[in-house]
Amino acid sequence: MWLQHELGTILYPMFVHMYLELVYNGYKSQAVDFMKTYRPRQEDYFQEDILKLATISTKEQIKSSEIAETFKYVFSLSVREFL
């Protein structure tokens, strides 16, 4: 279904951003719960990256994470487009 694919391209970056935001702000247990709840709803082709994302559990790990750095850039571009 094309709509599901289109939504996935929006929802996945939001999923990553929200997870990292929880971790960054010290909400570790909420981040774990968020991951357990919403990971299964992400497209199959994102699951490998999500496994890497799930290993991030501290602010320090975010700062040294390649996947977090990638999404930091993606979100900064997205926000500028709407300003």
N, C-alpha and C positions, 0 to 999 in steps of 0.2 A: 504494500500500500504506500503510495508516494507521500501522502500526508504524514505518516508515521516517520518516514525517513527525514522529511523536512523538519519536523518537530525535534527529531533527534539531534540535528545539527545545532539547534538552539538550546535544547535541554541539557545536553552533555556539558557544554562549557559552563552553564549555570550550576550544574551538579558539582563540577570541579571547584568552581569559585566558592560555592557555599560550604563545601567540605573544608577547604583550606581556610576560609574565614573562621569557621568554628575552631579549628586547630590553632590558628594564629592567636585567637582571643582566649585560649586556655580552656575551651569547652570540650575536653577530650572525650568524656563519656557520651556527650551529645553527638560528637563527630562520629564515634563508633556506631551509635544508634542510627544516625543519618545514613552512614555507609551501608549498614545491614538492611535498612528499609528501602533505600532507593537504588542501590547497585543493581538488583535484579531487573529493574525497569529500564536500564540503559541498553542500548543496542549491543549485540554480540561483538561487533568489531571494535568496541571501546573497552571490552573487558580486560584485555592485557594491560592497558594503561591504568585502568582502575585498580588492578592488583598492585601496581607500583604506587599509585596514589595512596592506597590503604596502608602502606608501610610508613607514611608520614604521620607522626603523632606529636611533634613539637615544633615550636616556632623556628628553632635552629635548623631542623630538617627541611623546613620550607625554604629557608634561605639558601640551602645548598642543593635543592632538588631541581633537576632539569625540567621535569613536567610542570612544577610550580612556576618556574621561570617562563616557560612557554605560555602558560595561561595568564600570567601577569601581563605579558605583552599583548595577548589577544584581547583581554578585557580593557586595557588602557586604550587600544584602538577603538573598541566598540563604544566605550563611553564618550570618546571624542566625537564620534559620528552623530551622537544625539545631542550634543551641546550646541 
